[in-house]
């Protein structure tokens, strides 16, 4: 069974690439064009799920986005589901993102651009497999 992924990136090309690679690997992906749309998509799926489980296996967030930045989106999502896995993908230096992630949760990771999409898919699949082994 594939994973359910929510990705937010204001770069339309990046969103299309996420969609292409994750669907190729049999995963379901929802792409949001900005932070506000990401939170709305998260809440909608949460309401539809009627479950205590996280509505997505992972949420991919760009750090800088219009309407709501990645940190603000992460905070809002973590208020709804404190153990939601979140991965920031950003061209910002790790120092800036590390400082921002400190006040978030253990379920938050940072991947610095550039990276290959296959690397990202493998990281998410391996992380999910490890979580299920616990």
Legacy VTK file of the C-alpha trace (Angstrom):
# vtk DataFile Version 3.0
C-alpha trace
ASCII
DATASET POLYDATA
POINTS 134 float
0.000 0.000 0.000
1.305 3.428 -0.892
1.939 6.307 1.436
-0.209 9.434 1.678
1.908 12.564 1.278
1.070 16.261 1.486
3.573 18.598 -0.174
3.552 22.390 -0.078
5.769 24.354 -2.428
5.065 27.648 -4.160
7.264 26.551 -7.081
4.809 24.980 -9.525
7.553 22.948 -11.223
8.640 21.449 -7.888
5.037 20.494 -7.142
4.711 18.756 -10.506
7.979 16.895 -9.919
6.825 15.713 -6.486
3.564 14.497 -8.008
5.323 12.680 -10.832
7.912 10.862 -8.715
5.655 9.881 -5.819
2.898 8.603 -8.106
5.533 6.620 -10.017
6.300 4.883 -6.705
2.588 4.180 -6.102
2.133 6.851 -3.426
-0.806 9.239 -3.167
0.239 12.894 -3.078
-1.629 16.128 -2.526
0.254 19.246 -3.640
-0.525 22.673 -2.169
0.683 25.885 -3.820
1.218 27.817 -0.576
1.162 27.456 3.186
-2.474 28.406 3.607
-3.611 25.851 1.012
-1.480 23.236 2.781
-3.181 23.783 6.140
-6.603 23.719 4.443
-5.775 20.417 2.670
-4.534 18.939 5.951
-7.660 19.937 7.862
-9.936 18.680 5.079
-8.306 15.246 5.016
-8.306 15.139 8.821
-12.069 15.785 8.885
-12.706 13.195 6.170
-10.626 10.505 7.860
-12.764 10.160 11.020
-9.722 8.575 12.650
-7.183 9.275 15.370
-4.370 8.482 12.930
-2.456 11.197 11.101
-4.174 11.985 7.795
-0.836 11.890 5.936
2.223 9.699 6.437
4.416 12.742 5.861
4.070 16.457 5.131
6.756 18.079 2.944
7.115 21.815 3.472
9.129 24.475 1.736
10.481 26.969 4.251
9.562 30.155 2.366
6.048 30.255 0.904
3.394 32.910 0.380
0.521 33.399 2.838
2.079 31.159 5.543
5.706 30.102 5.796
6.717 26.514 6.452
7.351 26.980 10.177
3.920 28.515 10.713
2.307 25.685 8.741
4.231 23.094 10.773
3.104 24.701 14.031
-0.546 24.654 12.959
-0.360 21.035 11.810
1.445 19.925 14.974
-1.233 21.608 17.090
-3.780 19.362 15.366
-1.639 16.202 15.327
1.474 16.458 17.556
3.149 13.370 16.056
2.692 14.212 12.385
5.921 13.542 10.453
7.088 16.760 8.772
10.042 17.252 6.447
11.247 20.723 5.525
12.817 20.922 2.078
14.628 24.197 1.570
17.578 25.930 -0.020
18.175 27.804 3.249
21.235 26.842 5.238
20.741 24.173 7.860
21.582 26.626 10.657
18.520 28.752 9.958
16.255 25.726 9.674
17.760 24.005 12.715
16.972 27.085 14.806
13.403 27.081 13.499
12.948 23.344 14.090
14.185 23.411 17.699
10.832 24.561 19.039
8.932 22.111 16.866
8.975 18.338 17.480
11.108 15.244 17.060
8.978 14.280 14.078
10.421 17.205 12.093
13.337 16.703 9.703
15.198 19.028 7.381
16.533 18.231 3.921
18.589 20.913 2.244
18.149 21.547 -1.483
19.423 20.461 -3.899
18.639 16.765 -3.572
17.416 14.112 -5.970
13.754 13.216 -5.882
14.691 9.526 -5.670
16.681 10.350 -2.508
13.580 11.986 -1.036
11.340 9.034 -1.930
13.837 6.564 -0.431
14.185 8.635 2.743
10.424 8.779 3.249
9.887 5.094 2.462
12.741 4.022 4.772
11.542 6.310 7.560
8.026 4.881 7.270
9.340 1.298 7.269
11.403 1.958 10.421
8.415 3.518 12.173
6.300 0.447 11.409
8.981 -1.868 12.833
8.732 -0.234 16.272
LINES 1 135
134 0 1 2 3 4 5 6 7 8 9 10 11 12 13 14 15 16 17 18 19 20 21 22 23 24 25 26 27 28 29 30 31 32 33 34 35 36 37 38 39 40 41 42 43 44 45 46 47 48 49 50 51 52 53 54 55 56 57 58 59 60 61 62 63 64 65 66 67 68 69 70 71 72 73 74 75 76 77 78 79 80 81 82 83 84 85 86 87 88 89 90 91 92 93 94 95 96 97 98 99 100 101 102 103 104 105 106 107 108 109 110 111 112 113 114 115 116 117 118 119 120 121 122 123 124 125 126 127 128 129 130 131 132 133
